[in-house]
Amino acid sequence: MQIDINSRLIALIGTPLSQSFAARMQNSAYQAAGFNMVYCYCEADSAHLKEIIDGIRYMPTFLGCAVTKPNKEAVMQYLDDLDPLCKKIGSSNTVVKTESGKLVGYNTDGYGALRDIKEHGCVIKGNVMFSFGAGGTGRSVCLELAEEGAKKIYISSRSEKCETLSEEINKFYPGVCVPVRAADEAGIAKALDETDIILNLSGLGMKGKEEYTCVDKKFLKPSHVCFDATYNPAETRFLKEAKEVGCKMVINGLGMSLYQGLRQIQLWTGGKAVPLDVMRNTLETIMAEKAAGK
């Protein structure tokens, strides 16, 4: 990859970022497609987020940025406009700088998760979902699930976030979301008895938090489909225990990362064709290297 005066930058803003494969995946696509672009990391929390976003706004080199934990909700206040779906979701993972210099927020997380779940043969419409996590990722995925026609979505968190998110989504889709506090074991057990697809959108189990899981193994059933937004490690404790229980399908976050990244590149490039096969091959290579201890 050759960088010159015409190269354009995309920064991923969040922390921690050591577990992210996004730069290698995205840069492989840029190179294959002939885009003079570079994706880089900017590890930062919300403390100086405004200054960082202003830097992107005023530096012509940047086409925009990607946003991850813990900045997906906070970033919205510093943007000029929001995609209608992003506004509904209440969080943004993608910022596009227009030709006029405006910063517009989008969210591709839900798109990526739902496309991957459906490509595994799972049906959303008419089924019951359970989301562990009510943060930025939980917001985007749960709203997309509601739009797709989920019968019911249980949302769990340790704080009042699950109630807040349920209330916000129910404004658009009355009665779809039901909050359950993480400490309410009886409530979780009852909800999971009628759940078809369990989603770990909490970040528990990701690199640095490998010993944690979103749900006690005793609540898992063979009838469950288990999805984890984490892809590093490839198999979280949640997914390992789901396999041990004999859950009918386990899905990690690799496909979600692939498809949400595909959508991001389309947004940053104005809809240009993106080599999905190159991105997929890059991710598979990275996972093979991780498995080999490299």
N, C-alpha and C positions, 0 to 999 in steps of 0.2 A: 504494500500500500504506500503510494507516494503522496506526501502532503505538500501542497503548494499554496500560493496566495489565493487561489480560488476554492480551496477546500472549505467545506462547511461542517460545523460541529453540532453534535447532539450530546448533551450531558445527562447522565442519570443522577438525580439528586435524592439522597436519602442516607440512612445509616441503620444497621451495618450493610456493607455492600460486598464483603469478601466472598459471600456465597453465590453471587450473581454470575451467570453465564452470558448475560445480555450483550456485553460489548463484543465478545468473540462471535456470537451468533449474528448480531446485526452487521458487524464489519464484514463478515464473510458474504452477506447478501449485497452490501454496497459494492464490494469489489467485483462480485460476479455480474452484477447488473450494470457496472460502469458508472455508478454514482460517485462523484467526488465528495464523499462525506466520511466523517470519522465519529464514532460513538465512544465516549469516554466517561469516566466515573468522577463524581463530585460528592464525596462523603460528607454530609452535613445534616444537622437536625433543623428544627424550625427556628432556632434562635436568631439566625441571620438570613432567613429565607427571603425576606423582602429584598435585601441587598443583592442576593444571588440572582433572583428573578429580574431585578433591574439591570444587572450586568448582562444577562441574556438579551434583555430588551434593547439595550443600547450598543451591543457589539454586533456589527453586521455579520461576523463570522458564524453566528449561531442561527440555525433554522428553527430551534426550539429546544425542548428538553423532555426527558422522561422523569416521572416523579414516583417515588416509592415510600415505604414506611420511614419515618412517621409524618410525612409531609403532604399526603394526598388530599387531606381536607383543608389544611392551613393554606395551601398554595392558591386556592380559589379566590381568596380576597385580594390577591395581587394581580389578577388577570383582567383583561379588558372586556372579554366576552366569553360565553360558555355555550357549548353545544347543548341543545335542548335536553338530550338524555343525560348529559353530564350534570346539568342543573338539577334534574330530578334526583340523580344519584347522590349528589352532595359531596363528591370527591373527584379528583382529576389525577390521572396517571400520565397524561400526554398533553404537552403544550406546544402549539404550533404558532410560529411567528409569520404573520401575513406579509404581503409585499408592502403594505402601508405601515408595517411596524407594530401592529396590534398583536397582543398575545391572546390566543383563544384556547380554552381548556376543553379537552375531550376525556373520555374514559373508555379504554379498550379491555379492561380486565374481565368484565362480564361477558363480552363478546368472545374472548379467548376461552374462558372456562366453559361456557355453554356449547361452543362449537366442538370442543374436545369431548365433552360428556356425550353429546349427541352422536359424534362420529364413533364412539364406542358402542353405539346401539341403544343407548338409554333414552327413555322418553321422559320429558319434563311435564308436559301437559297432563293434568289430571292426577299427578302423583304428589306425594308428600315429601318435603325436603326438611333437613335439619342443618342449620348453619351454626357451627361453633366459630364465633367471631363476628363482631359488629363494627369493625373499623372500616378503613377505606376499601379494602378488598371485599369485605362482607357486604358493604353498601352496594357496590357495583354489581356483584354477582346476584345478591338477593333481589335487587330490582329487576335485573334481566330475567331471573327465574319467574318473578311475578308477571312480567310482560309476556313470557313464553306460555303462561297458563298453568303454573303450578297450583295444585289444589290447596295446599297449605304450606307455609314456611315457618318452621320454628327457628327462632334466633336466640342464641345463648351468648352471654358474656358475664364477666365477674362484676361489672358495674351496671349502672342504669343505661348504658349504651344500647342494650338489647331492647329496652322499652322505647327509647327514643327512636331508634331505627324502625322498629315495628310500627310505631305511630306515624312516622313520616311516609313509609311505603303504603300503609293502609289509607292514607289520604288519596292515593291514586288507585289503589286496588283494595277496597274496603273488606276487612275481615280476613285477608290472606295471611298476614303475619301474626305470630303469637310469640311473645317474649318469654324466655325461661332463664332464670339466673343460674349461673354455673354451680352455685352452692345448693341448689334445689335438686337433690338426687332423685327424689320421688317424681318430681315434675319431668326431669330428663328421662327417667326410665319409662314413664307413661308415654311421653312424646315419641321416643325411639321405637316403642312397640308398634306404632302406626306409620313409621317413617320408611320411605323407599330408598332415598339417597341421602347419605350423611356427607357433609362437606366440612373439612377442616380449613377454615379461612382465618385462623387465629395467629398463625406463625409458630405455634408450639410444635416442636419437632424439627425445626429448621436447624441449619448448621449453627452450633453454639448453644442450642437448646434441645439436643438430641434425646436427652433422657425424659423429656416431657411428652405427654399426649393430651389431646383435647377431650378424651372420654375414656372412662374406665372400661377395660376389656369386657367386664361382666355384662355390659349393656349392649354389646354387639351381637347380631344374629346372622345366620347364614343367608337370610333374605336381603340383607343390606348391600347396596352398592356404596363403596367408600371412596371418596374423592379428597385428595389433599393438594392444596395449592402449592405446597413446597415441592421442589425438585432436587434440592441439594440438602441432605442426602436423598438419593433416588427412592429410598424406602424408609419412611419415618416410622417411629414406634407405633403410631396409629395404624399405618398400613400393614406393618408386620403383624400386629395383633389381630387385625382384620383377617389376614390370611390364616392365622392360627385358628381362628374361630370358623373359618370356612365361608366367609362372606363371598357372595357370588361374583363380585368384581371389585378390584382395587385399581385406582387410577391416580398416578402422581401428577404434579403440576407441570411436567415437561411440555405436554401438548398445549396447555393454557399459555405457557410462556411463548411457545412457537406462534400461536394464532394471534395473541394480543400484540406480539412484536410485528407480525405481518401487517396488522391493521395500522400500527403506529407508523411504519415506513410508508404505507400508502398515504397517510395523512401528511407526513413531512414532505413527500415528493409530489404532492398534487395528484395522486392516483396512478402513478406509474406502476408498470408490471414488476412484481417482486418474485425472485426465484425461491419459492417455498421449499423446493427439494434441497437446495443448498443449505438453507437454514436448518432443516430437519437433519441433514447429514452432519452438520457441524455439532448440533446438540447431541446426536447419537455418538459422535466421536468423543466429545467431552465426557459423556457418561461412561463410555468404555474405558477411557483413561482413568477416571475416578475409580472404577471398579478394579482396575489393575494397580491402583495405589500410586498413580503418577501425579 
